[in-house]
């Protein structure tokens, strides 16, 4: 069984905005962080209310729960520059994280690395790597670390705690190949 957070009734795709987020009156919205308006005008992803064909979805372990599939807005992400302030929606908490982009680097491989920090905070709370057919990000929040992992069009947003569930650190997650015999 795959546990995906998505409505069961088909409805059109919805863009998440601060005003469309569920009430979080019991959870502070990073009260210690001054709220600065976003310098970008487009959300980096939208929450899907209808799942695409399974062949289009990025891979994720079947035992990972509380994951949310999003549609990537690569054109918006591709415009990010150092100094931009971007709003990253975290569907599981109903909050957005305001991130200031520190560096955008194109690597020799052609991949792009984007590093930033929560607006008003210290440290690298945000790291994203974008490849031709993949995207990975780590997003630090007051509710823990969330990961974004996907392909060209879609990505899963999931809590790091959920990714670690059911993993046995004593079992290697790699293989060592025997040297070729001559």
MOSUL-V716784 format. One record per residue. N is the residue number from 1. RES is the residue in one small letter. SS is DSSP state (2 for helix, 1 for strand, 0 for the rest). Layout:
N/RES/SS  N/RES/SS
This chain:
1/x/0  2/x/0  3/x/0  4/x/1  5/x/0  6/x/0  7/x/0  8/x/0  9/x/0  10/x/0  11/x/0  12/x/0  13/x/0  14/x/1  15/x/0  16/x/0  17/x/0  18/x/2  19/x/2  20/x/2  21/x/0  22/x/0  23/x/0  24/x/0  25/x/0  26/x/0  27/x/0  28/x/0  29/x/0  30/x/0  31/x/0  32/x/0  33/x/0  34/x/0  35/x/0  36/x/0  37/x/0  38/x/0  39/x/0  40/x/0  41/x/0  42/x/0  43/x/0  44/x/0  45/x/1  46/x/1  47/x/1  48/x/0  49/x/0  50/x/0  51/x/0  52/x/0  53/x/0  54/x/2  55/x/2  56/x/2  57/x/0  58/x/0  59/x/0  60/x/0  61/x/0  62/x/0  63/x/0  64/x/0  65/x/0  66/x/0  67/x/1  68/x/1  69/x/1  70/x/1  71/x/1  72/x/1  73/x/0  74/x/2  75/x/2  76/x/2  77/x/2  78/x/2  79/x/0  80/x/0  81/x/0  82/x/0  83/x/0  84/x/0  85/x/1  86/x/1  87/x/1  88/x/1  89/x/1  90/x/1  91/x/0  92/x/0  93/x/0  94/x/0  95/x/1  96/x/1  97/x/1  98/x/1  99/x/1  100/x/1  101/x/1  102/x/1  103/x/1  104/x/1  105/x/1  106/x/1  107/x/0  108/x/0  109/x/0  110/x/0  111/x/0  112/x/1  113/x/1  114/x/1  115/x/1  116/x/1  117/x/1  118/x/1  119/x/0  120/x/0  121/x/0  122/x/0  123/x/0  124/x/0  125/x/0  126/x/1  127/x/1  128/x/1  129/x/1  130/x/1  131/x/0  132/x/0  133/x/0  134/x/0  135/x/1  136/x/1  137/x/1  138/x/1  139/x/1  140/x/1  141/x/1  142/x/0  143/x/0  144/x/1  145/x/1  146/x/1  147/x/1  148/x/1  149/x/1  150/x/1  151/x/0  152/x/0  153/x/0  154/x/1  155/x/1  156/x/1  157/x/1  158/x/1  159/x/1  160/x/2  161/x/2  162/x/2  163/x/2  164/x/2  165/x/0  166/x/0  167/x/0  168/x/0  169/x/0  170/x/0  171/x/0  172/x/0  173/x/0  174/x/0  175/x/0  176/x/0  177/x/0  178/x/0  179/x/0  180/x/0  181/x/0  182/x/0
